[in-house]
Structures are given as structure tokens and as C-alpha cells.
Amino acid sequence: MFKTYILFSDTISKYYTGHSQDLENRLTEHNSGETSSIKGGIPWRVVWFQELSTRRLAIELENKIKKRGASRFLSDLKAK
């Protein structure tokens, strides 16, 4: 199983969207500074995720969220 996820940083008030087979490990990597492009947002926290059966589906959902914008995507979910 793969997970598409949205993280939020209270430090910089920004969202980050990604996908992974091991979300707990990926979050640890993000918060240890291994991902240099988002190191400035540590600590990151998971605000939403969805499990998908294939990597292809996870990437498609990640791209859909990125096109919509994570904040808007989450607002759309709350409105339902």
C-alpha cells in the first residue's frame, strides 16, 4: 500500500504534499532535515493522508492535490 499525504509546518505556515510506502519513516526523514528543500519547516506534522493500492494511483492523487493546492483541497474535503 502507498499513502498520499499532506504535511503542515506551523513554523512557516506551509503545506507539503507527497507520497510514500512508509509514511512514518518519511515523516521522520522530513523532520530530521534529510529533505533539504523543506528543512526550514521542521517540525512537519501529518494533517491528512489516504492509502492507495498502487504507486501510480498515489502519484496521480499527489498531482491532483498539487494542482488544486493543499489548502484548497483540504477545504473541499471539509465542505463535503
C-alpha positions in Angstrom: 0.0 0.0 0.0 1.1 3.6 -0.8 0.0 6.7 1.0 -0.5 10.2 -0.5 -0.1 12.7 2.3 -0.2 16.3 3.3 2.1 17.7 5.9 1.8 21.1 7.6 4.6 23.2 9.2 3.4 25.6 11.9 6.9 27.2 11.7 6.5 28.5 8.1 2.7 28.0 7.8 3.0 25.9 4.6 1.8 22.6 3.3 3.8 19.9 1.7 2.3 17.1 -0.4 4.0 13.8 -1.2 3.6 10.0 -1.4 5.3 7.1 0.3 5.0 3.4 1.1 6.1 4.1 4.7 4.7 7.4 5.9 6.1 7.2 9.5 9.6 6.8 8.1 9.1 9.5 5.5 7.9 11.9 8.2 11.0 11.1 10.3 13.2 11.9 7.3 11.4 15.2 6.7 11.7 16.2 10.4 15.4 15.2 10.6 16.3 17.5 7.8 17.1 14.8 5.2 14.8 16.6 2.7 16.8 19.8 2.1 14.1 21.6 0.2 11.7 21.6 3.2 14.3 21.6 6.0 13.2 25.1 7.0 9.7 23.9 8.0 10.7 21.5 10.7 8.7 20.2 12.5 6.2 18.9 10.0 3.0 17.1 11.0 0.6 14.9 9.1 -2.7 16.7 8.6 -4.2 14.2 6.0 -3.4 11.0 4.2 -5.1 8.4 2.0 -4.0 4.8 1.4 -3.9 3.7 -2.2 -3.2 0.3 -3.7 -0.6 1.3 -6.3 2.2 3.8 -6.6 0.7 5.1 -9.8 -2.6 6.0 -8.0 -0.7 7.6 -5.2 1.2 9.8 -7.7 -2.0 10.7 -9.6 -3.6 11.8 -6.3 -0.5 13.7 -5.3 -0.5 15.6 -8.6 -4.2 16.3 -8.3 -3.7 17.8 -4.8 -0.7 19.9 -6.0 -2.7 21.3 -8.9 -5.6 22.3 -6.6 -3.4 23.4 -3.8 -3.3 21.5 -0.5 -5.2 24.2 1.5 -8.0 24.3 -1.1 -8.0 20.5 -1.3 -8.4 20.2 2.4 -11.2 22.9 2.4 -13.0 21.0 -0.3 -12.9 17.9 2.0 -14.3 19.7 4.9 -17.2 21.2 2.8 -18.4 17.7 1.9 
